[in-house]
Amino acid sequence: MQLGIDIGGTFTDLVLYRPDGRILQFAKTLTTYPDPTIGIFNGIEELKQQFDLDITKLDKIVHGTTLVTNAIIERKGCKTAFVTTKGFEDVLEIGRELRYDIYDLFLTMPKPLVPRNLRFGIEERINSKGEILTPLSKEHLQKLSRTLAKEQVESVSICLLNSYANTSHEKKLGQYLQKEFPNLYVTLSSEIMPEIREYERSSATAMNAYVQPLTDQYLHKLRKNLIKDGFTGKLLIMNSSGRLTTIDGARKSPIQLLESGPAGGSMSGVYFGAQTGNKNLLCFDMGGTTAKASLIHKGKPEITNQFEAGRVKRFKKGSGLPVRIPVIDMIEIGAGGGSIARIDTLGLLTVGPDSAASNPGPACYNLGGTLPTVTDADLILGYLNEDYFLGGTMKLNKEAARHAIKTKIADPLGISVEEAAFGIHKIVNENMANAARVHILEKGLDPRQFGMIAFGGAGPVHAFEVARLLNAPRLIIPVGAGVTSALGFLLAPMAQELIHSHVHNLESLDWNHVNAFLSEMEEKATRFLVDSGELKKDIHIKRIGDMRYEGQGHEITIELPNGRLDESSVETIQKRFIKEYEFRYTKSLQHIPMQMVTWKVQAIGIQPELEVRKETSTTTTNHKSKRRVNFESIGFIDCPVYKRAHLTHEFHQPGPMIIEEKESTTIIGVNCDVHIDNNLNIIIEFQ
């Protein structure tokens, strides 16, 4: 048996897979603050009570969390010091000296995680070739040690100039500090991000050190409590690239967990895309706090290493702290079920990006929230069943929702509560569709060529209108749509990625040197997976290179050949670079040397395959009920409501309709055909 656990901003989702019956079982509980482990064990208790879960028989638990992201956004990490080469103490503050909004006279830049009084320069110098120009002396180490002791820091980030080319000084410094302070957390840039570009490497190293104590203590507590509960299996952690790492790997490099939850949704998108025969899909994940969109193109998720955390302006590129880690490329939209609606200074209705989250929550939750939210609007419009939210375990208060929308939106605008609610719903849908459209177009792709798969607690409620606005040919609502990200954790393989920057023109590379460090990286990555329980014969090695034309400041990524590389490999690498370059920029450059910048090795374990039991029943479909629902094109109607658990693969009806399940509700409008496939996925074909 396997259990996936996803902690979101509002809800904690759990998916249990029982291979004996090939069935999935779900639980959904409110996320608990400040200790999210309480929500996890509330969900486990729910699985025990409803499905007789015996935690001692669990073979594997896979966990994803927003802990790291929240700590950075809210600046709730530990007291961290930053040690660098003397003269570069202000690299975290100076950054790239770029303004993310050139017209904003009151521009606010992201505040460094490490304050100026805790940033220290040490006398040493290594050049870009890895040659030591100024040795690291013991006197300097002792002076730094005394300063750190005086400041009582919990964690230290070490990022010395050009340490990607020669790691000796960083390792010597790290070993010295760990010997002097056994309880001190030490992060080396040569272990976290051994790449060129000092600012990005410094930012990533400082960020890892900033959240490491918090993450380490959280994961230690979680594992301890699980063991206390009787769990004896593997505890694995989802990282931002859609792959799994061990708990020890996550405790050492928590920066890899920045987008672990949303990555699970994309991995589910790959699985359900293959299951339904759709290689090109837009994954639409809408929860209680935010919505996210990512692409599955040709059956694979889009991976990038350009990512920002803790943005000053959440949706403004360049306003955050850069982290060059592999992450599934997605766009975040400030629209979730808890997104707050208000009237702005111009008298216009706006929604988000701030959220009521789970505490105090939307007004209809009856947990103390008084501000109108998207969930309140959906309830007023009839999309949600006040008596069947979370399967009836949480009753919604429609009158509280009406009061919040009436006093904050409807009365000030001089419109009815229903008009105000529909305005909130429509604005959210338009915002999400516009953001998703731009995300696809920026990749040079056509939104009309992508079907859409929707999940998350609020995703199926809004997906129909978003898909219609994007002119998507079809919409898929998978089994367990409300907890799909947690399911994706169980579909991800174990993996380890290692990075090495070696900048050199392609045609004059020393291939003996290249093969030596590639072999060392492959051996190290393979050993990590074998130590984690993977069989060596099941491990797949993938090489990736970041390349550019000489003189350029940015790289593109290509897949490199496996095996021993030599002069005969140059032509293959050039062709792959030109093909990718022309796809992105329509034409390649002539007579300019190509340059290798960064080399990456991925060791990937066996891909898990979950076989879910197919429905073979011939039971006729029964209406659950009818209720008044507002659709844009036809207004309020008595809409048929079906219970998803009663639908079989024989179901085939035109819209409109509502399909309810415990974890989510699917709203389906007019001009479409709806059927259930053999795997119990809802397939909506637009006319």
C-alpha positions in Angstrom: 0.0 0.0 0.0 1.1 3.5 -0.8 0.0 6.9 0.6 0.4 10.3 -1.0 0.1 13.4 1.2 -0.1 17.0 -0.2 -0.3 20.0 2.1 -1.9 23.0 0.4 -2.6 26.5 1.6 -6.2 25.5 2.6 -6.6 21.7 2.5 -4.4 18.7 3.1 -5.1 15.9 0.6 -4.4 12.2 1.1 -4.6 9.4 -1.5 -4.3 5.8 -0.5 -3.6 3.1 -3.1 -4.4 -0.5 -2.3 -2.8 -2.8 -4.9 -4.7 -5.9 -3.7 -8.0 -4.4 -4.9 -6.4 -1.9 -7.3 -8.4 0.9 -5.8 -7.8 4.5 -4.7 -9.2 5.9 -1.5 -9.2 9.6 -0.6 -9.2 12.0 2.4 -9.3 15.7 2.6 -8.9 17.8 5.7 -8.3 21.5 6.5 -4.6 22.4 6.7 -3.6 23.2 10.2 -1.5 26.2 11.3 1.2 26.6 12.6 1.8 22.8 12.7 0.7 21.1 9.4 1.5 17.6 10.8 -1.8 17.8 12.8 -3.7 18.0 9.5 -1.8 15.0 8.1 -2.7 12.9 11.1 -6.3 14.1 11.0 -6.4 12.8 7.4 -4.8 9.5 8.4 -7.3 9.1 11.1 -10.1 9.7 8.6 -8.7 7.0 6.4 -8.5 4.7 9.4 -12.1 5.3 10.3 -13.6 5.1 6.7 -11.4 2.5 5.1 -9.8 0.6 7.9 -6.3 1.8 7.0 -3.6 -0.1 8.9 -0.6 2.2 8.9 1.7 -0.7 9.8 1.0 -2.2 6.4 2.0 0.9 4.4 5.0 0.3 2.2 5.5 3.9 1.1 4.5 7.4 2.0 5.2 10.2 -0.5 4.9 13.8 0.8 4.8 17.2 -0.7 4.6 20.4 1.2 4.4 24.2 0.9 6.5 24.6 4.1 9.6 25.9 2.2 7.7 28.3 0.0 5.7 29.7 2.9 8.8 30.2 5.1 10.4 32.3 2.3 7.3 34.3 1.5 6.5 35.0 5.1 10.2 35.4 6.1 9.9 32.8 8.9 13.2 31.1 8.3 16.1 30.9 10.8 18.9 33.3 11.7 21.3 32.8 8.8 24.8 34.1 8.0 26.2 34.4 4.5 29.9 33.9 3.9 31.5 34.9 0.6 34.8 36.1 -0.9 35.8 39.5 0.6 34.4 42.3 -1.5 31.3 40.4 -2.6 29.3 40.7 0.6 26.6 42.7 -1.1 25.9 40.4 -4.0 22.5 39.4 -2.5 21.5 43.1 -2.4 22.9 44.3 -5.7 21.6 41.3 -7.7 21.5 42.0 -11.4 20.6 45.7 -10.9 17.5 45.2 -13.1 14.2 46.9 -12.5 11.2 44.5 -12.9 9.0 47.5 -13.6 10.8 50.5 -15.2 7.8 52.8 -14.7 7.3 52.2 -11.0 8.8 55.2 -9.2 8.3 53.5 -5.8 9.7 50.2 -6.8 10.3 47.7 -4.0 13.0 45.1 -4.5 13.0 41.8 -2.7 14.6 42.0 0.6 17.6 39.6 1.0 17.0 36.7 3.4 20.3 37.5 5.1 20.7 41.0 6.6 23.8 43.1 6.0 25.2 42.6 9.5 25.3 38.8 8.9 27.0 38.9 5.6 30.7 38.3 5.9 33.6 38.5 3.5 36.7 36.2 3.9 40.0 36.7 2.3 40.5 34.0 -0.4 40.3 34.0 -4.2 39.9 31.3 -6.9 39.8 32.3 -10.6 37.3 31.0 -13.2 39.7 28.3 -14.2 39.8 26.9 -10.7 43.3 28.1 -9.9 43.9 29.3 -6.4 45.1 32.9 -6.3 44.8 33.6 -2.6 44.9 30.7 -0.2 42.4 30.3 2.7 44.3 30.8 5.9 43.5 29.4 9.4 43.7 32.9 10.8 40.7 34.0 8.7 38.8 30.9 9.7 39.3 31.5 13.4 38.2 35.2 13.0 35.0 34.1 11.2 34.3 31.5 13.8 34.5 34.0 16.6 32.1 36.3 14.8 29.5 33.6 14.1 29.7 32.5 17.7 29.0 36.1 18.9 26.0 36.5 16.5 24.6 33.1 17.5 23.5 32.1 14.0 21.6 28.9 13.4 22.6 28.3 9.8 25.5 29.4 7.5 25.5 29.7 3.7 28.9 29.6 2.1 29.3 30.9 -1.5 32.8 31.7 -2.5 33.8 33.2 -5.9 34.2 30.6 -8.7 33.7 27.7 -6.3 31.9 25.8 -9.1 35.4 25.5 -10.7 37.2 24.5 -7.5 35.4 23.4 -4.4 38.4 23.1 -2.1 38.0 26.4 -0.2 34.3 25.9 0.4 34.8 22.4 1.6 37.6 23.4 3.9 35.6 26.2 5.3 32.5 24.0 5.8 34.4 21.3 7.5 36.1 23.8 9.9 32.7 25.4 10.9 31.0 22.0 11.4 33.9 20.9 13.6 33.7 24.1 15.7 29.9 24.1 15.9 28.5 20.6 15.6 24.9 21.9 15.8 25.3 24.5 13.1 23.6 24.0 9.7 26.1 24.6 6.9 25.2 25.0 3.2 27.8 25.0 0.5 27.0 26.5 -2.9 29.2 23.8 -4.6 26.7 21.2 -3.3 23.5 23.1 -3.8 24.1 24.8 -7.2 27.6 24.4 -8.7 27.0 26.7 -11.6 28.3 30.0 -13.0 26.6 33.3 -12.1 27.5 34.4 -8.6 24.2 36.2 -7.8 21.9 33.2 -8.7 24.3 30.8 -6.9 24.5 33.0 -3.8 20.7 33.5 -3.7 20.0 29.7 -3.9 22.6 28.9 -1.2 21.3 31.6 1.2 17.7 30.4 0.6 18.6 26.7 1.3 20.4 27.7 4.5 17.5 30.0 5.6 14.9 27.2 5.5 17.1 24.1 6.3 16.7 24.1 10.1 12.9 24.5 9.8 12.6 21.8 7.2 14.9 19.5 9.0 13.0 19.7 12.2 9.6 19.4 10.5 10.6 16.3 8.5 12.3 14.8 11.6 9.1 15.3 13.6 6.9 13.9 10.9 9.0 10.7 10.5 9.2 10.3 14.3 5.4 10.6 14.7 4.8 8.2 11.8 7.1 5.6 13.3 5.4 6.2 16.7 2.1 5.4 14.9 3.5 2.1 13.6 4.8 3.1 10.1 7.9 1.1 9.1 8.0 1.8 5.3 9.8 4.4 3.1 9.1 8.1 3.6 9.9 9.9 0.3 9.6 13.6 -0.6 8.4 15.1 -3.9 10.7 17.8 -5.3 10.0 20.6 -7.7 10.9 18.7 -10.9 8.3 16.0 -10.4 10.6 13.4 -9.0 11.2 11.9 -5.6 14.0 12.2 -3.2 14.7 10.6 0.2 13.9 12.3 3.5 17.6 12.7 4.1 18.1 14.3 0.7 15.3 16.7 1.4 16.7 17.7 4.8 20.0 18.5 3.2 18.7 20.4 0.2 15.2 21.7 1.1 15.4 24.3 -1.7 14.4 21.4 -4.0 11.0 21.3 -2.4 9.9 24.8 -3.4 7.1 23.7 -5.8 6.7 20.1 -4.7 2.9 20.2 -4.4 2.1 21.6 -7.9 4.7 19.2 -9.4 2.5 16.3 -8.3 -0.4 17.7 -10.3 1.7 17.8 -13.5 2.9 14.2 -13.0 -0.8 13.2 -12.7 -1.4 15.1 -15.9 1.2 12.9 -17.7 -0.5 9.8 -16.3 -4.0 10.7 -17.2 -2.9 12.1 -20.6 -1.5 8.7 -21.5 -4.5 7.0 -20.1 -6.9 9.1 -22.2 -4.7 9.3 -25.3 -3.9 13.0 -25.0 -0.3 13.9 -25.4 -0.8 17.7 -25.3 -2.6 18.9 -22.2 -2.9 22.0 -20.1 -2.9 21.0 -16.5 -5.2 23.3 -14.5 -4.9 23.1 -10.7 -7.1 25.3 -8.6 -7.1 24.9 -4.9 -8.2 27.1 -2.0 -5.4 29.7 -2.3 -4.0 29.8 -5.8 -4.5 28.3 -9.3 -1.6 27.0 -11.4 -1.3 26.0 -15.0 1.4 23.8 -16.6 1.8 22.1 -20.0 2.2 18.5 -20.9 3.7 18.7 -24.4 4.2 15.5 -26.4 3.5 13.5 -23.3 6.1 15.2 -21.1 6.0 18.0 -18.6 7.9 21.2 -19.4 11.0 21.6 -17.1 12.8 24.9 -16.5 15.6 26.0 -14.2 14.4 29.6 -14.1 12.4 30.1 -11.0 11.8 32.9 -8.4 10.6 32.6 -4.8 9.1 35.2 -2.5 8.2 37.7 -5.1 7.4 41.3 -3.9 4.7 41.4 -6.5 3.5 37.9 -6.7 2.9 37.7 -10.4 5.6 40.1 -11.6 8.5 38.4 -13.1 11.8 39.7 -11.7 10.4 40.8 -8.4 11.5 37.6 -6.5 14.7 35.8 -5.4 16.1 33.7 -8.3 16.7 30.0 -7.8 18.3 27.9 -10.6 16.8 24.6 -9.7 14.9 22.2 -12.0 11.2 22.9 -11.6 8.2 22.0 -13.7 7.4 25.2 -15.7 4.1 26.6 -14.5 2.3 29.9 -14.1 0.7 30.8 -10.9 -2.5 32.8 -10.8 -3.9 34.5 -7.7 -7.2 32.8 -7.9 -8.3 30.0 -5.5 -11.5 29.2 -3.7 -10.5 31.5 -0.9 -9.4 34.4 -3.1 -11.0 37.6 -1.7 -13.2 39.9 -3.8 -13.2 43.6 -3.2 -13.9 46.9 -4.9 -10.7 48.8 -5.8 -10.0 52.5 -5.6 -11.5 53.0 -9.1 -14.8 51.4 -8.0 -14.1 48.2 -10.0 -14.6 44.6 -8.8 -11.4 42.7 -8.4 -10.6 39.3 -7.1 -7.4 38.1 -5.3 -4.5 37.6 -5.1 -4.8 37.5 -1.3 -6.7 34.6 0.1 -8.7 33.8 3.2 -7.0 30.3 3.2 -8.3 27.8 5.8 -8.1 30.3 8.7 -10.3 32.3 8.9 -11.5 30.9 5.5 -14.4 32.0 3.3 -17.5 33.5 5.0 -19.5 30.3 4.2 -17.0 28.2 6.2 -18.4 29.6 9.4 -14.9 29.7 10.9 -14.7 33.5 11.4 -14.2 34.8 7.9 -16.3 37.8 6.9 -14.9 38.8 3.5 -16.5 37.6 0.3 -14.5 35.0 -1.6 -14.7 32.9 -4.8 -16.2 30.0 -2.8 -18.9 32.2 -1.4 -19.8 33.3 -5.0 -19.9 29.7 -6.2 -22.2 28.7 -3.4 -24.6 31.6 -4.2 -24.7 30.6 -7.9 -25.7 27.0 -7.0 -22.4 25.4 -8.0 -21.7 24.0 -4.6 -24.0 22.0 -2.4 -24.1 23.5 1.1 -25.0 20.1 2.6 -22.4 18.0 0.7 -19.2 20.0 0.9 -16.3 17.5 1.7 -18.9 14.8 1.4 -21.1 16.4 4.0 -18.5 16.5 6.7 -18.4 20.3 6.5 -21.7 22.3 6.1 -21.5 25.6 4.3 -23.5 28.7 5.5 -25.2 30.2 2.4 -26.6 33.1 4.4 -23.1 34.1 5.7 -21.9 34.0 2.0 -24.9 36.2 0.9 -24.3 38.7 3.7 -20.5 39.0 2.9 -21.2 39.6 -0.8 -24.1 41.9 -0.2 -22.4 44.2 2.2 -18.9 44.3 0.5 -19.8 44.0 -3.2 -23.5 44.1 -4.2 -24.7 47.1 -2.1 -21.7 49.4 -2.9 -22.1 48.6 -6.7 -25.9 48.9 -6.6 -26.5 45.4 -8.0 -28.1 42.1 -6.8 -26.2 39.5 -4.8 -26.5 37.1 -7.7 -25.1 39.6 -10.1 -22.2 40.3 -7.8 -21.5 36.6 -7.3 -21.5 36.0 -11.0 -19.2 39.0 -11.5 -16.7 37.4 -9.0 -17.0 34.0 -10.8 -16.5 35.5 -14.3 -13.6 37.7 -13.3 -11.7 34.7 -11.8 -12.4 32.6 -15.0 -11.2 35.4 -17.3 -8.0 36.0 -15.3 -7.1 32.3 -15.3 -7.9 31.9 -19.0 -5.8 34.9 -19.9 -2.8 33.8 -17.8 -3.0 30.3 -19.2 -3.3 31.6 -22.8 -0.2 33.8 -22.4 1.7 30.9 -20.8 1.1 28.7 -23.9 1.7 31.4 -26.5 5.0 32.4 -24.9 6.2 28.9 -25.8 5.2 29.4 -29.5 2.3 27.0 -29.2 -1.4 27.2 -30.0 -3.8 27.0 -27.0 -6.5 25.4 -29.3 -4.2 22.4 -29.8 -4.2 21.5 -26.1 -6.9 19.7 -24.2 -7.3 20.6 -20.6 -7.2 18.5 -17.5 -8.6 20.0 -14.3 -8.1 19.1 -10.7 -7.8 20.6 -7.2 -10.7 21.3 -4.9 -11.9 24.3 -7.0 -10.5 23.3 -10.4 -13.5 21.3 -11.7 -15.9 24.1 -10.5 -14.3 26.6 -12.9 -12.6 24.5 -15.5 -15.5 24.3 -18.0 -15.6 28.1 -18.5 -11.8 28.4 -18.5 -11.6 25.6 -21.2 -14.3 27.3 -23.2 -12.5 30.6 -23.1 -9.3 28.9 -24.3 -11.2 27.1 -27.1 -9.9 23.8 -25.8 -11.2 20.8 -27.7 -11.9 18.7 -24.6 -11.8 18.8 -20.8 -10.8 15.9 -18.6 -11.8 15.6 -15.0 -9.8 12.7 -13.6 -10.7 10.2 -10.9 -10.1 11.9 -7.5 -9.8 15.3 -9.1 -9.9 17.0 -5.7 -6.7 15.3 -4.6 -4.9 14.8 -7.9 -1.7 16.3 -6.8 -1.4 13.8 -4.0 -2.1 11.1 -6.5 0.7 12.4 -8.7 3.2 11.8 -5.8 2.6 8.1 -6.2 3.3 8.3 -10.0 6.7 10.0 -9.7 10.0 8.1 -10.0 13.0 8.4 -7.7 15.7 10.6 -9.2 18.9 12.5 -8.5 20.3 15.3 -10.6 23.9 16.6 -10.4 25.2 19.7 -12.0 28.7 20.9 -13.2 29.6 24.1 -14.9 32.4 23.8 -17.4 32.3 26.7 -19.9 34.1 26.0 -23.2 33.6 26.2 -26.9 32.2 22.9 -28.2 34.8 22.2 -30.9 37.8 22.6 -28.7 36.7 20.7 -25.6 39.0 18.3 -23.8 36.8 15.3 -24.1 38.9 13.2 -21.7 38.2 15.8 -19.0 34.5 15.9 -19.9 34.1 12.1 -19.8 35.9 12.0 -16.5 33.5 14.4 -14.7 30.4 13.0 -16.4 31.4 9.4 -15.3 31.9 10.7 -11.7 28.6 12.4 -11.7 26.8 9.4 -13.1 28.4 7.1 -10.5 27.5 9.4 -7.6 23.8 9.9 -8.8 23.4 6.1 -9.3 24.8 5.4 -5.9 22.3 7.7 -4.3 19.4 5.8 -5.9 20.8 2.4 -5.1 21.3 3.5 -1.5 17.6 4.6 -1.5 16.5 1.1 -2.5 16.4 1.3 -6.3 17.8 -1.7 -8.3 20.8 -0.6 -10.4 19.3 -2.3 -13.5 16.2 -0.2 -13.3 18.1 3.1 -13.2 18.1 5.2 -16.4 20.8 7.8 -17.0 20.0 11.0 -18.8 22.5 13.8 -19.8 21.5 17.4 -20.3 23.5 20.3 -21.5 23.0 24.1 -21.3 24.4 25.7 -24.5 24.6 29.0 -26.2 26.4 30.8 -28.9 29.6 32.4 -27.8 29.0 35.8 -26.4 25.4 35.2 -25.4 24.2 35.6 -21.9 21.5 33.0 -21.7 21.5 29.3 -22.6 19.0 26.8 -24.0 18.8 23.2 -22.8 19.3 20.1 -25.0 19.7 16.4 -24.3 23.2 15.1 -24.7 24.2 11.6 -26.0 25.0 8.9 -23.5 28.2 6.8 -23.6 31.7 8.1 -24.2 31.9 11.5 -25.9 34.6 12.5 -28.4 35.0 14.6 -31.5 32.5 12.5 -33.4 29.8 13.6 -30.9 30.1 17.3 -31.9 27.9 17.0 -35.0 25.1 15.4 -33.1 25.2 18.0 -30.3 25.3 20.8 -32.8 22.3 19.5 -34.7 20.3 19.2 -31.4 21.2 22.7 -30.4 20.3 24.2 -33.8 16.9 22.3 -33.8 16.0 23.7 -30.3 17.3 27.2 -31.1 15.3 27.4 -34.3 12.2 26.1 -32.6 12.5 28.9 -30.0 13.8 31.8 -32.2 12.9 30.6 -35.8 16.4 30.9 -37.1 19.9 29.9 -36.1 23.1 31.9 -36.3 25.9 31.2 -38.7 29.7 31.3 -38.2 29.5 31.8 -34.4 31.0 29.1 -32.2 28.7 27.1 -30.0 29.6 27.0 -26.3 28.8 24.4 -23.6 28.1 26.0 -20.2 26.6 23.6 -17.8 26.5 19.8 -17.8 23.7 17.9 -15.9 23.3 14.2 -15.2 20.0 12.7 -14.1 19.7 9.2 -12.6 16.1 8.2 -12.8 14.5 5.2 -11.1 11.7 3.0 -12.4 8.4 4.8 -13.2 5.7 3.6 -10.9 2.6 2.3 -12.5 -0.7 2.3 -10.6 -3.4 0.0 -12.1 -6.8 1.2 -10.9 -9.7 -1.2 -11.1 -12.0 -0.4 -14.0 -15.8 -0.2 -13.5 -17.7 -3.0 -15.2 -21.1 -2.5 -13.7 -24.1 -2.1 -16.0 -26.2 -0.3 -13.4 -28.2 2.5 -15.0 -27.3 6.0 -14.1 -29.5 7.7 -11.5 -30.1 11.4 -10.9 -29.0 12.4 -7.4 -31.2 15.5 -7.5 -31.8 18.9 -9.1 -31.0 22.3 -7.9 -31.1 25.9 -9.2 -27.9 26.8 -10.9 -26.9 30.0 -12.8 -25.2 29.5 -16.2 -24.0 32.5 -18.1 -25.8 31.8 -21.4 -29.1 30.6 -20.0 -29.4 32.1 -16.4 -30.8 30.1 -13.5 -32.2 26.6 -14.4 -33.1 23.4 -12.6 -29.9 21.6 -13.3 -29.5 17.8 -13.0 -27.0 16.7 -10.3 -25.3 13.4 -10.5 -23.3 11.5 -7.9 -20.0 10.5 -9.5 -19.8 7.3 -7.6 -23.0 6.1 -9.4 -21.7 6.9 -12.9 -20.4 4.0 -15.1 -18.7 3.9 -18.4 -22.1 3.7 -20.1 -22.9 7.3 -19.0 -23.3 9.6 -22.0 -25.3 12.8 -21.8 -25.2 16.4 -23.1 -24.6 19.3 -20.8 -25.6 21.2 -18.7 -25.1 19.1 -15.5 -23.3 19.0 -12.1 -21.4 15.9 -11.0 -20.6 15.8 -7.3 -18.1 13.9 -5.3 -16.6 14.2 -1.8 -13.4 16.0 -2.8 -14.8 18.3 -5.6 -17.7 19.3 -7.7 -17.7 19.4 -11.6 -19.7 22.1 -13.2 -20.6 21.4 -16.9 -22.3 24.0 -19.1 -24.2 23.9 -22.4 -23.0 22.9 -25.9 -21.0 19.8 -24.9 -21.2 16.1 -24.7 -20.2 14.3 -21.5 -19.2 10.6 -21.1 -17.3 8.5 -18.6 -14.4 6.4 -19.9 -13.4 2.9 -18.8 -11.2 4.4 -16.1 -14.0 6.5 -14.7 -12.6 9.8 -15.9 -15.1 12.4 -16.9 -14.5 13.4 -20.6 -16.2 16.6 -21.8 -16.2 17.2 -25.6 -17.0 20.7 -26.7 -19.3 21.2 -29.6 
